[in-house]
Amino acid sequence: MKLNSELLETNAGVLLVATMLAISVGGLVEIAPLFLIKNTVEDIPGVRPYTPLESRGRDIYVREGCYTCHSQMIRPFRDEQLRYGHYSLAAESKYDHPFQWGSKRTGPDLARVGGKYSNEWHVQHLIQPTSVVPESVMPNYPWLSATPLDYSDVADRLRALRTVGVPYSASEAEYQANVKQFGPEVAETLRIDKAQENLVAQAQAGNFDGDRAFVSEADALIAYLQVLGTMVDFSKLKPEDLVKYR
């Protein structure tokens, strides 16, 4: 039967109804199957919530608009994997609110930047990017190393993330659940009642900005950058472990 499109082209009401019907059917086909499978995100060992210091670093990353030039999503294409590493997994962003995937790449993708450069490199790169990457168009961020990190409300920030499902612990039962899931060392960093203490301890131990006596915004941002892409050990994963989630 020949489809007569004149009715759709000349009647806005009919076109609107037809469009909504097409969207509804398409959405149903895409969304309904998700309710019939046990899990839509890979169950990958090693993925954990950010520590208080890393979480504040992420806040600074968003505040400074880093996401407008850097994506955190490696596509499953050969050229991307040769340049950046293994393609991104949904599980790696399960504790990101909001996630930092994106498609804008004025600068390189940062999904696996953790451990690629030294802390000293990151400090210099923030102060004057062209000093380490001559062709860079990234602006200077010299104030981050000189600005003290405000972590007075870090516990409240973790509580806010807890309300959307990030398992920071506010009780002994939640702490013990984290011990079982992540191990005692990680579970200790997820305690809301010790958020400030843990933040300072990590900043001093990591010495991210080169000054142990001063907790700066650069400490937090570099701590965040250095953890990106490091939680999953791909050498221990087999293709069959991931293919069922595609």
ROSE-4610 file (N, C-alpha, C; in Angstrom, 1 decimal, always signed):
// ROSE-4610
residu = [M/M/M/K/K/K/L/L/L/N/N/N/S/S/S/E/E/E/L/L/L/L/L/L/E/E/E/T/T/T/N/N/N/A/A/A/G/G/G/V/V/V/L/L/L/L/L/L/V/V/V/A/A/A/T/T/T/M/M/M/L/L/L/A/A/A/I/I/I/S/S/S/V/V/V/G/G/G/G/G/G/L/L/L/V/V/V/E/E/E/I/I/I/A/A/A/P/P/P/L/L/L/F/F/F/L/L/L/I/I/I/K/K/K/N/N/N/T/T/T/V/V/V/E/E/E/D/D/D/I/I/I/P/P/P/G/G/G/V/V/V/R/R/R/P/P/P/Y/Y/Y/T/T/T/P/P/P/L/L/L/E/E/E/S/S/S/R/R/R/G/G/G/R/R/R/D/D/D/I/I/I/Y/Y/Y/V/V/V/R/R/R/E/E/E/G/G/G/C/C/C/Y/Y/Y/T/T/T/C/C/C/H/H/H/S/S/S/Q/Q/Q/M/M/M/I/I/I/R/R/R/P/P/P/F/F/F/R/R/R/D/D/D/E/E/E/Q/Q/Q/L/L/L/R/R/R/Y/Y/Y/G/G/G/H/H/H/Y/Y/Y/S/S/S/L/L/L/A/A/A/A/A/A/E/E/E/S/S/S/K/K/K/Y/Y/Y/D/D/D/H/H/H/P/P/P/F/F/F/Q/Q/Q/W/W/W/G/G/G/S/S/S/K/K/K/R/R/R/T/T/T/G/G/G/P/P/P/D/D/D/L/L/L/A/A/A/R/R/R/V/V/V/G/G/G/G/G/G/K/K/K/Y/Y/Y/S/S/S/N/N/N/E/E/E/W/W/W/H/H/H/V/V/V/Q/Q/Q/H/H/H/L/L/L/I/I/I/Q/Q/Q/P/P/P/T/T/T/S/S/S/V/V/V/V/V/V/P/P/P/E/E/E/S/S/S/V/V/V/M/M/M/P/P/P/N/N/N/Y/Y/Y/P/P/P/W/W/W/L/L/L/S/S/S/A/A/A/T/T/T/P/P/P/L/L/L/D/D/D/Y/Y/Y/S/S/S/D/D/D/V/V/V/A/A/A/D/D/D/R/R/R/L/L/L/R/R/R/A/A/A/L/L/L/R/R/R/T/T/T/V/V/V/G/G/G/V/V/V/P/P/P/Y/Y/Y/S/S/S/A/A/A/S/S/S/E/E/E/A/A/A/E/E/E/Y/Y/Y/Q/Q/Q/A/A/A/N/N/N/V/V/V/K/K/K/Q/Q/Q/F/F/F/G/G/G/P/P/P/E/E/E/V/V/V/A/A/A/E/E/E/T/T/T/L/L/L/R/R/R/I/I/I/D/D/D/K/K/K/A/A/A/Q/Q/Q/E/E/E/N/N/N/L/L/L/V/V/V/A/A/A/Q/Q/Q/A/A/A/Q/Q/Q/A/A/A/G/G/G/N/N/N/F/F/F/D/D/D/G/G/G/D/D/D/R/R/R/A/A/A/F/F/F/V/V/V/S/S/S/E/E/E/A/A/A/D/D/D/A/A/A/L/L/L/I/I/I/A/A/A/Y/Y/Y/L/L/L/Q/Q/Q/V/V/V/L/L/L/G/G/G/T/T/T/M/M/M/V/V/V/D/D/D/F/F/F/S/S/S/K/K/K/L/L/L/K/K/K/P/P/P/E/E/E/D/D/D/L/L/L/V/V/V/K/K/K/Y/Y/Y/R/R/R]
num = [1/1/1/2/2/2/3/3/3/4/4/4/5/5/5/6/6/6/7/7/7/8/8/8/9/9/9/10/10/10/11/11/11/12/12/12/13/13/13/14/14/14/15/15/15/16/16/16/17/17/17/18/18/18/19/19/19/20/20/20/21/21/21/22/22/22/23/23/23/24/24/24/25/25/25/26/26/26/27/27/27/28/28/28/29/29/29/30/30/30/31/31/31/32/32/32/33/33/33/34/34/34/35/35/35/36/36/36/37/37/37/38/38/38/39/39/39/40/40/40/41/41/41/42/42/42/43/43/43/44/44/44/45/45/45/46/46/46/47/47/47/48/48/48/49/49/49/50/50/50/51/51/51/52/52/52/53/53/53/54/54/54/55/55/55/56/56/56/57/57/57/58/58/58/59/59/59/60/60/60/61/61/61/62/62/62/63/63/63/64/64/64/65/65/65/66/66/66/67/67/67/68/68/68/69/69/69/70/70/70/71/71/71/72/72/72/73/73/73/74/74/74/75/75/75/76/76/76/77/77/77/78/78/78/79/79/79/80/80/80/81/81/81/82/82/82/83/83/83/84/84/84/85/85/85/86/86/86/87/87/87/88/88/88/89/89/89/90/90/90/91/91/91/92/92/92/93/93/93/94/94/94/95/95/95/96/96/96/97/97/97/98/98/98/99/99/99/100/100/100/101/101/101/102/102/102/103/103/103/104/104/104/105/105/105/106/106/106/107/107/107/108/108/108/109/109/109/110/110/110/111/111/111/112/112/112/113/113/113/114/114/114/115/115/115/116/116/116/117/117/117/118/118/118/119/119/119/120/120/120/121/121/121/122/122/122/123/123/123/124/124/124/125/125/125/126/126/126/127/127/127/128/128/128/129/129/129/130/130/130/131/131/131/132/132/132/133/133/133/134/134/134/135/135/135/136/136/136/137/137/137/138/138/138/139/139/139/140/140/140/141/141/141/142/142/142/143/143/143/144/144/144/145/145/145/146/146/146/147/147/147/148/148/148/149/149/149/150/150/150/151/151/151/152/152/152/153/153/153/154/154/154/155/155/155/156/156/156/157/157/157/158/158/158/159/159/159/160/160/160/161/161/161/162/162/162/163/163/163/164/164/164/165/165/165/166/166/166/167/167/167/168/168/168/169/169/169/170/170/170/171/171/171/172/172/172/173/173/173/174/174/174/175/175/175/176/176/176/177/177/177/178/178/178/179/179/179/180/180/180/181/181/181/182/182/182/183/183/183/184/184/184/185/185/185/186/186/186/187/187/187/188/188/188/189/189/189/190/190/190/191/191/191/192/192/192/193/193/193/194/194/194/195/195/195/196/196/196/197/197/197/198/198/198/199/199/199/200/200/200/201/201/201/202/202/202/203/203/203/204/204/204/205/205/205/206/206/206/207/207/207/208/208/208/209/209/209/210/210/210/211/211/211/212/212/212/213/213/213/214/214/214/215/215/215/216/216/216/217/217/217/218/218/218/219/219/219/220/220/220/221/221/221/222/222/222/223/223/223/224/224/224/225/225/225/226/226/226/227/227/227/228/228/228/229/229/229/230/230/230/231/231/231/232/232/232/233/233/233/234/234/234/235/235/235/236/236/236/237/237/237/238/238/238/239/239/239/240/240/240/241/241/241/242/242/242/243/243/243/244/244/244/245/245/245/246/246/246]
x = [+0.8/+0.0/+0.9/+0.6/+1.4/+1.0/+2.0/+1.8/+1.6/+0.5/+0.3/+0.7/+1.8/+2.3/+1.7/+0.8/+0.2/-0.5/-1.2/-1.9/-1.0/+0.2/+1.2/+1.8/+2.0/+2.7/+1.8/+0.5/-0.4/-1.2/-1.1/-1.9/-1.0/-0.7/+0.2/-0.2/-1.5/-2.0/-1.7/-2.0/-1.7/-0.2/+0.6/+2.1/+2.6/+2.0/+2.4/+2.1/+0.8/+0.4/+1.3/+1.6/+2.4/+3.8/+4.3/+5.7/+5.8/+4.8/+4.8/+4.6/+3.8/+3.7/+5.0/+5.7/+7.0/+8.0/+8.0/+9.0/+8.6/+7.3/+6.9/+7.3/+7.0/+7.4/+8.9/+9.6/+11.1/+11.6/+11.1/+11.5/+11.2/+10.0/+9.6/+10.6/+10.9/+11.8/+13.2/+13.7/+15.0/+15.0/+14.0/+14.0/+13.4/+12.4/+11.7/+12.7/+13.6/+14.5/+15.4/+15.7/+16.5/+15.9/+14.6/+13.9/+13.9/+14.3/+14.3/+15.7/+16.7/+18.0/+18.4/+19.3/+19.7/+20.4/+21.3/+22.2/+22.6/+22.6/+23.0/+24.4/+25.0/+26.4/+27.3/+28.5/+29.4/+29.7/+29.8/+30.2/+31.7/+32.5/+33.9/+34.6/+35.5/+36.2/+37.1/+37.3/+38.2/+37.6/+36.4/+35.8/+35.2/+35.6/+35.2/+34.8/+34.1/+33.8/+35.1/+35.0/+36.2/+36.4/+37.7/+38.0/+37.5/+37.5/+37.1/+38.0/+39.3/+40.2/+39.9/+39.7/+39.5/+38.1/+37.1/+35.8/+35.9/+36.6/+36.8/+37.5/+38.5/+39.2/+38.3/+37.3/+36.3/+35.5/+35.1/+34.3/+35.0/+36.3/+37.1/+37.2/+37.4/+37.4/+36.2/+35.0/+33.8/+33.7/+34.0/+34.0/+34.8/+35.9/+36.8/+36.5/+35.5/+35.0/+35.9/+36.7/+37.6/+36.8/+35.6/+34.8/+34.4/+34.5/+34.2/+35.2/+36.4/+37.5/+38.0/+37.7/+38.2/+37.0/+36.9/+36.0/+36.6/+35.8/+36.2/+35.5/+35.6/+34.9/+35.7/+36.4/+37.1/+36.2/+35.9/+35.0/+35.7/+34.8/+35.4/+35.8/+36.8/+37.4/+38.9/+39.4/+40.9/+41.7/+41.5/+42.3/+42.3/+41.1/+40.9/+41.7/+41.6/+42.2/+43.8/+44.2/+45.7/+46.2/+45.4/+45.9/+45.6/+44.5/+44.1/+44.1/+43.9/+43.8/+42.5/+42.2/+40.9/+39.7/+38.7/+37.5/+36.9/+36.2/+35.6/+34.4/+34.3/+33.2/+32.2/+31.0/+30.0/+30.3/+30.8/+31.1/+32.1/+32.9/+33.9/+33.3/+32.1/+31.4/+30.2/+30.1/+28.9/+28.8/+29.9/+29.8/+29.9/+29.9/+30.0/+28.6/+28.4/+27.2/+27.4/+27.3/+27.0/+28.3/+28.2/+29.3/+30.0/+31.2/+32.0/+32.3/+31.4/+31.7/+32.0/+31.0/+31.1/+31.7/+31.7/+32.2/+33.2/+33.4/+34.2/+35.6/+36.5/+37.9/+38.8/+38.8/+39.8/+41.1/+41.1/+42.2/+42.0/+43.0/+42.9/+41.9/+41.4/+40.5/+41.3/+40.6/+41.3/+40.8/+40.1/+39.6/+40.6/+41.9/+42.9/+44.2/+44.0/+45.2/+45.9/+45.2/+45.8/+47.1/+48.2/+49.5/+50.3/+49.7/+50.4/+51.5/+51.3/+52.3/+52.5/+53.7/+54.0/+53.2/+53.2/+52.5/+53.2/+54.5/+55.2/+54.8/+54.6/+54.2/+52.8/+51.9/+50.6/+50.6/+51.5/+51.6/+52.0/+53.1/+53.6/+52.6/+51.9/+50.9/+49.7/+49.3/+48.3/+48.8/+50.0/+50.5/+50.7/+51.4/+51.6/+51.6/+50.5/+50.5/+51.5/+51.8/+52.7/+54.1/+54.4/+55.8/+56.1/+55.0/+55.2/+54.6/+53.6/+53.0/+53.0/+54.0/+54.2/+53.0/+52.3/+51.2/+49.9/+49.9/+48.6/+47.9/+46.6/+45.8/+45.0/+45.4/+44.8/+45.2/+44.2/+44.6/+45.4/+46.1/+46.9/+45.9/+46.3/+45.6/+46.5/+47.3/+48.3/+47.8/+46.6/+46.0/+45.7/+45.5/+45.1/+46.2/+47.5/+48.5/+48.6/+48.1/+48.2/+47.0/+45.9/+44.6/+44.4/+44.1/+43.9/+42.6/+42.5/+41.3/+40.3/+39.1/+38.1/+37.4/+37.7/+37.1/+36.3/+35.8/+35.0/+33.7/+33.2/+31.9/+32.0/+33.2/+33.3/+32.4/+32.2/+31.3/+29.9/+29.4/+28.1/+28.0/+29.1/+29.2/+29.0/+29.7/+29.6/+28.2/+27.6/+26.2/+25.3/+25.5/+24.7/+24.8/+26.1/+26.3/+25.7/+25.7/+25.1/+23.6/+23.0/+21.5/+21.2/+22.2/+22.0/+22.6/+23.0/+23.5/+25.0/+25.8/+27.2/+27.4/+28.0/+28.1/+29.1/+29.0/+29.7/+29.0/+29.8/+29.1/+28.8/+27.6/+27.2/+26.9/+27.0/+26.7/+27.7/+27.7/+28.6/+28.2/+26.9/+26.4/+26.9/+26.8/+27.2/+28.7/+29.4/+30.9/+31.3/+30.6/+30.9/+30.5/+29.5/+29.1/+30.2/+30.8/+31.9/+33.1/+33.4/+34.5/+34.4/+33.2/+32.9/+33.0/+32.6/+32.6/+33.9/+34.5/+35.7/+37.0/+36.9/+38.0/+38.2/+38.9/+39.0/+39.7/+40.7/+41.5/+40.6/+39.9/+39.0/+37.8/+37.3/+36.1/+36.4/+37.6/+38.0/+38.0/+38.3/+38.3/+36.9/+35.9/+34.5/+33.7/+34.3/+33.6/+33.3/+32.1/+31.7/+32.2/+32.2/+32.6/+34.1/+34.9/+36.3/+36.7/+35.8/+36.0/+37.2/+37.1/+38.2/+39.5/+39.5/+40.8/+41.4/+40.6/+41.1/+41.5/+40.9/+41.3/+42.7/+42.9/+44.2/+45.3/+45.0/+46.0/+46.4/+45.4/+45.8/+46.6/+46.2/+46.9/+48.4/+48.6/+49.9/+50.7/+50.1/+50.8/+51.1/+50.2/+50.4/+51.3/+51.3/+52.1/+51.9/+50.7/+50.4/+50.9/+50.9/+51.3/+52.7/+53.4/+54.8/+55.0/+53.9/+54.0/+53.1/+53.7/+53.0/+52.3/+52.8/+52.3/+51.1/+50.7/+49.7/+48.7/+47.5/+46.5/+45.8/+46.2/+45.7/+44.7/+44.1/+43.1/+43.8/+45.1/+45.9/+46.0/+46.2/+46.3/+45.1/+43.9/+42.7/+42.5/+42.7/+42.5/+43.5/+44.7/+45.7/+45.4/+45.0/+44.6/+43.5/+42.5/+41.4/+41.9/+42.8/+43.3/+44.1/+44.9/+45.7/+45.0/+43.7/+43.0/+42.1/+42.0/+41.2/+41.7/+40.9/+41.3/+42.1/+42.4/+43.3/+42.6/+41.3/+40.6/+40.5/+40.4/+40.1/+41.5/+41.8/+43.0/+42.6/+42.8/+42.3/+43.1/+44.3/+45.1/+44.5/+43.6/+42.9/+41.5/+41.1/+39.8/+39.9/+39.0/+39.0/+37.8/+37.9/+36.8/+35.5/+35.4/+34.1/+33.5/+34.4/+33.8/+33.0/+33.3/+32.7/+31.6/+31.8/+30.9/+29.5/+29.1/+27.7/+27.0/+27.8/+27.2/+27.0/+27.5/+27.5/+26.0]
y = [-1.2/+0.0/+1.2/+2.1/+3.4/+4.3/+4.8/+5.7/+7.1/+7.7/+9.1/+10.0/+10.8/+11.7/+13.0/+13.3/+14.7/+15.0/+14.0/+14.3/+14.8/+14.1/+14.5/+15.9/+16.2/+17.4/+18.6/+18.4/+19.6/+19.7/+18.7/+18.8/+18.7/+19.8/+19.9/+18.9/+18.8/+18.0/+16.5/+16.1/+14.7/+14.4/+15.4/+15.2/+15.1/+15.9/+15.8/+14.5/+14.0/+12.7/+11.6/+11.6/+10.6/+10.6/+11.8/+12.0/+11.4/+11.7/+11.3/+9.7/+9.2/+7.7/+7.1/+7.6/+7.1/+7.1/+8.2/+8.4/+7.4/+7.2/+6.3/+4.9/+4.5/+3.1/+2.9/+3.9/+3.8/+3.7/+4.6/+4.6/+3.3/+2.7/+1.4/+0.3/+0.3/-0.7/-0.6/+0.6/+0.8/+0.6/+1.0/+1.0/-0.2/-0.8/-2.0/-3.1/-3.5/-4.6/-4.4/-3.2/-2.9/-3.4/-3.5/-4.0/-5.5/-6.1/-7.6/-8.2/-7.4/-8.0/-7.6/-8.4/-8.2/-6.9/-6.6/-5.4/-4.8/-3.5/-2.8/-2.3/-2.4/-1.9/-3.0/-3.1/-4.1/-4.2/-5.4/-5.6/-5.9/-4.8/-4.8/-4.6/-5.5/-5.3/-4.1/-3.4/-2.3/-0.9/-0.8/+0.5/+0.9/+2.1/+2.6/+4.0/+4.5/+6.0/+6.8/+8.0/+8.9/+9.2/+9.3/+9.7/+11.2/+11.7/+13.1/+14.0/+13.8/+14.7/+14.6/+13.4/+13.3/+13.9/+13.7/+14.3/+15.8/+16.4/+17.9/+18.3/+17.4/+17.7/+17.7/+16.7/+16.6/+17.9/+18.4/+19.6/+20.8/+20.9/+21.9/+21.7/+20.5/+20.2/+20.7/+20.5/+20.9/+22.4/+23.0/+24.4/+25.2/+24.7/+25.4/+25.1/+24.3/+24.1/+23.2/+22.3/+21.4/+20.5/+20.2/+19.3/+19.9/+21.2/+21.8/+21.6/+21.2/+20.9/+19.4/+18.7/+17.4/+16.4/+15.4/+14.3/+13.3/+12.4/+11.3/+10.0/+9.8/+8.6/+8.2/+7.1/+6.5/+5.6/+5.9/+5.1/+3.7/+2.7/+1.4/+1.3/+2.2/+2.2/+2.1/+1.4/+1.1/+2.3/+3.4/+4.6/+5.2/+5.2/+5.7/+4.9/+3.6/+2.7/+2.7/+2.9/+3.1/+4.3/+5.4/+6.7/+6.7/+6.3/+6.5/+5.3/+4.1/+2.9/+2.2/+1.3/+0.5/+1.4/+1.0/+1.8/+1.9/+3.0/+3.3/+2.3/+1.9/+1.1/+1.9/+1.5/+2.2/+2.2/+1.1/+0.9/+1.9/+2.4/+3.4/+4.7/+4.9/+6.2/+6.0/+4.8/+4.5/+5.4/+6.0/+6.9/+8.4/+8.7/+10.1/+10.7/+11.8/+12.6/+14.1/+14.6/+13.8/+13.2/+12.3/+11.7/+12.8/+12.5/+13.5/+12.9/+12.2/+11.6/+12.6/+13.2/+14.3/+13.9/+14.8/+14.6/+15.7/+16.7/+17.9/+17.6/+17.7/+17.4/+18.5/+19.7/+20.7/+20.2/+19.5/+18.8/+17.3/+16.5/+15.1/+14.5/+13.3/+12.7/+12.3/+12.5/+12.3/+11.0/+10.1/+9.0/+8.1/+8.1/+7.2/+8.0/+9.3/+10.1/+9.8/+9.1/+8.8/+8.0/+8.5/+7.8/+8.0/+8.7/+8.9/+10.0/+10.9/+12.0/+12.1/+12.7/+12.8/+14.0/+14.0/+15.2/+16.5/+16.5/+17.7/+18.2/+17.2/+17.6/+18.3/+17.7/+18.3/+19.7/+19.9/+21.2/+22.3/+21.9/+22.8/+23.0/+22.0/+22.1/+23.0/+23.0/+23.9/+25.3/+25.5/+26.9/+27.5/+26.8/+27.2/+26.1/+25.7/+24.5/+24.5/+25.6/+25.6/+25.3/+25.3/+25.0/+23.5/+22.7/+21.2/+20.7/+21.5/+21.1/+22.4/+22.7/+23.9/+24.3/+23.3/+23.6/+23.8/+23.7/+23.7/+25.1/+25.0/+26.3/+26.4/+25.5/+25.6/+26.8/+27.5/+28.7/+28.3/+29.3/+29.0/+29.0/+28.2/+28.1/+28.2/+29.3/+29.4/+29.5/+30.0/+30.3/+29.0/+27.9/+26.7/+26.2/+26.4/+26.0/+26.9/+28.2/+29.2/+29.3/+28.7/+28.8/+27.7/+28.0/+26.9/+26.2/+24.9/+24.1/+24.3/+24.7/+24.7/+23.4/+22.7/+21.4/+21.4/+22.6/+22.6/+21.9/+21.9/+21.2/+19.9/+19.3/+18.1/+16.9/+16.9/+15.9/+16.0/+17.3/+17.6/+17.2/+17.4/+17.1/+15.5/+14.8/+13.3/+12.9/+13.5/+13.2/+13.4/+14.5/+14.8/+13.7/+13.2/+12.2/+10.8/+10.7/+9.4/+9.4/+10.5/+10.5/+10.0/+10.1/+9.6/+8.3/+7.6/+6.2/+5.9/+7.0/+6.7/+6.2/+5.1/+4.4/+5.0/+6.3/+6.8/+6.4/+6.0/+5.4/+6.5/+6.4/+7.3/+6.5/+5.2/+4.3/+3.1/+2.4/+1.3/+0.2/+0.0/-1.0/-0.7/+0.6/+1.0/+0.8/+1.2/+1.0/-0.5/-1.4/-2.8/-3.3/-2.8/-3.2/-2.7/-1.6/-1.1/-1.9/-2.4/-3.3/-4.5/-5.1/-6.3/-6.1/-4.9/-4.7/-4.2/-3.3/-2.6/-3.0/-3.6/-3.9/-2.8/-3.1/-2.1/-0.8/-0.9/+0.3/+1.3/+0.9/+1.8/+2.2/+1.3/+1.6/+2.7/+2.7/+3.8/+5.2/+5.2/+6.5/+7.0/+6.1/+6.5/+6.8/+6.9/+7.3/+8.8/+9.2/+10.6/+11.3/+10.6/+11.2/+11.5/+10.9/+11.1/+11.8/+12.5/+13.0/+14.0/+15.0/+16.0/+15.4/+14.5/+13.9/+13.1/+12.3/+11.5/+12.4/+13.5/+14.4/+15.0/+15.5/+16.1/+15.0/+13.8/+12.7/+12.4/+12.3/+11.9/+13.0/+14.3/+15.4/+15.4/+15.2/+15.2/+14.0/+12.8/+11.6/+11.7/+12.2/+12.2/+13.4/+14.5/+15.6/+16.0/+16.2/+16.4/+17.7/+18.7/+20.1/+20.4/+19.4/+19.7/+20.4/+20.6/+21.3/+20.6/+19.7/+18.9/+19.7/+20.9/+21.7/+22.5/+22.5/+23.4/+22.5/+22.4/+21.7/+22.7/+22.6/+23.6/+23.0/+23.8/+23.3/+22.5/+22.7/+21.9/+20.5/+20.4/+19.0/+18.2/+18.8/+18.1/+17.7/+18.7/+18.5/+17.4/+17.5/+16.5/+15.1/+15.1/+13.8/+13.2/+14.0/+13.5/+13.0/+13.8/+13.5/+12.2/+12.0/+10.8/+9.5/+9.6/+8.4/+8.0/+8.9/+8.6/+7.4/+6.4/+5.3/+4.3/+4.4/+3.5/+2.4/+2.5/+1.6/+0.2/+0.1/-1.2/-1.8/-3.0/-3.7/-4.6/-4.0/-4.7/-5.9/-6.0/-7.2/-8.5/-8.3/-9.4/-9.7/-8.9/-9.1/-9.7/-10.7/-11.3/-10.8/-10.8/-10.3/-10.8/-12.1/-12.7/-12.1/-11.5/-10.8/-9.6/-9.0/-7.7/-7.8/-8.8/-8.9/-9.0/-9.7/-9.9/-8.6/-7.5/-6.2/-5.3/-5.7/-4.8/-4.8]
z = [+0.0/+0.0/+0.0/-0.9/-1.0/+0.1/+0.8/+1.9/+1.4/+1.8/+1.4/+2.5/+2.2/+3.3/+3.3/+2.4/+2.3/+3.6/+4.2/+5.4/+6.5/+6.6/+7.7/+7.3/+6.1/+5.7/+5.8/+5.8/+5.7/+7.0/+7.9/+9.2/+10.4/+11.0/+12.2/+13.3/+13.6/+14.6/+14.4/+13.2/+12.8/+12.9/+12.4/+12.4/+13.9/+14.8/+16.2/+16.8/+16.5/+17.1/+16.5/+15.2/+14.6/+15.2/+15.4/+15.9/+17.4/+18.2/+19.6/+19.6/+18.6/+18.6/+18.2/+17.3/+16.8/+18.0/+18.7/+19.8/+20.9/+21.2/+22.3/+21.9/+20.7/+20.3/+20.4/+19.8/+19.9/+21.3/+22.2/+23.6/+24.3/+24.0/+24.6/+24.2/+22.9/+22.4/+23.1/+23.3/+23.9/+25.4/+26.1/+27.5/+28.2/+27.6/+28.2/+28.5/+27.6/+27.8/+29.1/+29.4/+30.6/+31.9/+31.9/+33.1/+33.2/+32.2/+32.1/+32.3/+32.5/+32.8/+34.2/+34.8/+36.2/+36.4/+35.5/+35.7/+34.4/+34.3/+33.1/+33.1/+34.3/+34.5/+34.9/+34.3/+34.6/+36.1/+36.6/+38.0/+38.0/+38.0/+37.9/+39.2/+39.7/+40.9/+40.8/+41.9/+42.0/+41.9/+41.3/+41.2/+42.6/+43.0/+44.3/+44.3/+45.3/+45.3/+45.5/+45.2/+45.4/+46.9/+47.3/+48.6/+48.8/+50.0/+50.2/+49.4/+49.4/+48.6/+47.2/+46.6/+45.2/+44.8/+45.7/+45.5/+45.4/+46.3/+46.2/+45.0/+44.6/+43.3/+42.1/+42.2/+41.1/+41.1/+42.3/+42.3/+41.7/+41.9/+41.3/+39.8/+39.4/+37.9/+37.2/+37.9/+37.3/+37.4/+38.5/+38.8/+37.7/+37.4/+36.5/+35.0/+34.8/+33.4/+32.6/+33.3/+32.5/+31.6/+31.9/+31.1/+29.8/+29.6/+28.3/+27.3/+27.7/+26.7/+26.7/+27.8/+28.0/+28.3/+27.4/+27.7/+28.6/+29.2/+29.9/+29.5/+28.2/+27.6/+26.3/+26.5/+25.3/+24.6/+23.3/+22.5/+22.1/+21.8/+21.4/+20.0/+19.6/+18.3/+18.4/+17.4/+17.5/+17.7/+16.9/+17.0/+18.4/+19.0/+20.4/+21.4/+21.3/+22.2/+22.1/+20.8/+20.6/+21.3/+21.3/+21.9/+23.4/+23.8/+25.2/+26.1/+25.5/+26.3/+26.1/+27.0/+26.9/+26.9/+26.1/+26.0/+27.4/+27.6/+28.9/+29.2/+30.5/+31.0/+31.8/+31.7/+32.4/+33.9/+34.4/+35.8/+36.4/+35.5/+35.9/+36.3/+35.9/+36.2/+37.1/+37.7/+38.5/+39.7/+40.2/+41.3/+40.9/+39.6/+39.2/+39.1/+39.7/+39.7/+39.5/+38.2/+37.0/+36.4/+35.5/+34.8/+33.9/+33.5/+32.8/+31.4/+30.8/+29.5/+28.4/+27.9/+26.9/+25.5/+24.6/+23.3/+22.8/+23.6/+23.3/+23.6/+22.6/+22.9/+22.3/+22.9/+22.5/+23.1/+24.2/+24.8/+24.8/+25.1/+25.1/+26.1/+25.8/+26.7/+28.0/+29.2/+30.4/+31.2/+30.5/+31.2/+31.8/+31.2/+31.8/+32.0/+32.4/+32.6/+33.9/+34.9/+36.2/+36.0/+36.7/+36.6/+35.4/+34.4/+33.1/+33.3/+34.2/+34.4/+35.9/+36.3/+37.7/+38.3/+39.6/+40.3/+39.9/+39.8/+39.5/+38.1/+37.2/+35.8/+35.9/+36.6/+36.8/+37.4/+38.4/+39.0/+38.0/+37.2/+36.2/+35.1/+34.7/+33.7/+34.1/+35.3/+35.8/+35.9/+36.3/+36.4/+35.0/+34.1/+32.7/+31.8/+31.2/+30.3/+29.2/+28.6/+27.5/+27.9/+29.2/+29.6/+29.5/+29.4/+29.3/+28.0/+27.5/+26.2/+25.3/+24.6/+23.9/+23.0/+22.4/+21.5/+22.2/+23.5/+24.3/+24.2/+24.1/+24.2/+25.5/+26.4/+27.7/+28.5/+29.2/+30.0/+31.2/+31.8/+33.0/+34.2/+35.2/+36.5/+37.6/+37.7/+38.7/+40.2/+40.3/+41.6/+42.4/+41.7/+42.3/+43.3/+43.0/+44.0/+45.1/+45.0/+46.0/+46.9/+46.4/+47.1/+48.1/+49.3/+50.3/+50.0/+50.1/+49.8/+50.9/+50.6/+51.6/+51.7/+52.8/+53.1/+54.3/+54.7/+56.0/+55.8/+54.6/+54.3/+53.6/+53.6/+52.9/+53.4/+54.7/+55.2/+54.7/+54.6/+54.0/+52.5/+51.8/+50.4/+50.2/+51.1/+51.0/+51.4/+52.4/+52.7/+51.5/+50.8/+49.6/+48.6/+48.4/+47.4/+47.9/+49.2/+49.8/+49.4/+49.4/+49.1/+47.7/+46.8/+45.4/+45.1/+46.2/+46.1/+46.2/+46.4/+46.6/+48.0/+48.2/+49.6/+50.6/+50.8/+52.0/+53.2/+54.3/+55.4/+56.5/+57.0/+58.1/+59.4/+59.3/+60.4/+60.4/+61.6/+61.7/+60.7/+60.5/+59.6/+58.1/+57.8/+56.4/+56.3/+57.3/+57.3/+57.1/+57.8/+57.7/+56.3/+55.7/+54.4/+53.4/+53.6/+52.8/+53.0/+54.2/+54.4/+53.6/+53.6/+52.9/+51.4/+50.9/+49.4/+48.9/+49.7/+49.2/+49.9/+51.1/+51.9/+53.0/+54.1/+55.2/+54.9/+54.0/+53.7/+53.0/+52.0/+51.2/+52.1/+52.8/+53.7/+54.7/+55.2/+56.1/+55.5/+54.2/+53.5/+53.2/+53.3/+52.9/+54.1/+55.3/+56.5/+56.6/+56.6/+56.6/+57.9/+59.0/+60.3/+60.3/+59.4/+59.4/+58.0/+57.4/+56.1/+56.1/+57.0/+57.0/+57.4/+58.4/+58.8/+57.6/+56.9/+55.8/+54.6/+54.4/+53.3/+53.6/+54.8/+55.1/+55.1/+55.6/+55.6/+54.2/+53.2/+51.9/+51.2/+51.5/+50.8/+51.3/+52.6/+53.1/+52.6/+52.6/+52.2/+50.7/+49.9/+48.5/+48.0/+48.8/+48.5/+47.0/+46.6/+45.2/+44.6/+45.5/+45.0/+45.4/+46.1/+46.5/+47.8/+48.5/+49.8/+50.8/+51.6/+52.5/+53.6/+53.9/+55.0/+54.6/+53.3/+52.8/+51.9/+52.3/+51.5/+50.5/+49.3/+48.3/+47.4/+46.5/+45.6/+44.5/+44.3/+43.3/+43.9/+45.2/+45.8/+45.5/+45.6/+45.4/+43.9/+43.0/+41.6/+41.1/+41.5/+41.0/+41.6/+42.8/+43.4/+42.5/+42.1/+41.3/+39.9/+39.3/+38.0/+38.0/+39.1/+39.2/+39.5/+39.8/+40.1/+38.9/+37.9/+36.7/+35.9/+35.7/+34.9/+35.6/+36.9/+37.6/+38.4/+38.5/+39.5/+38.9/+37.6/+36.9/+36.4/+36.8/+36.3/+35.1/+33.9/+32.7/+32.4/+33.0/+32.8/+33.4/+34.3/+35.0/+34.4/+33.4/+32.8/+31.5/+31.2/+29.9/+29.1/+27.8/+26.9/+27.3/+27.7/+28.0/+29.3/+30.1/+31.3/+31.0/+29.8/+29.4/+28.4/+27.5/+26.3/+26.6/+27.8/+28.1/+28.5/+28.7/+29.0/+27.8/+26.7/+25.5/+24.9]
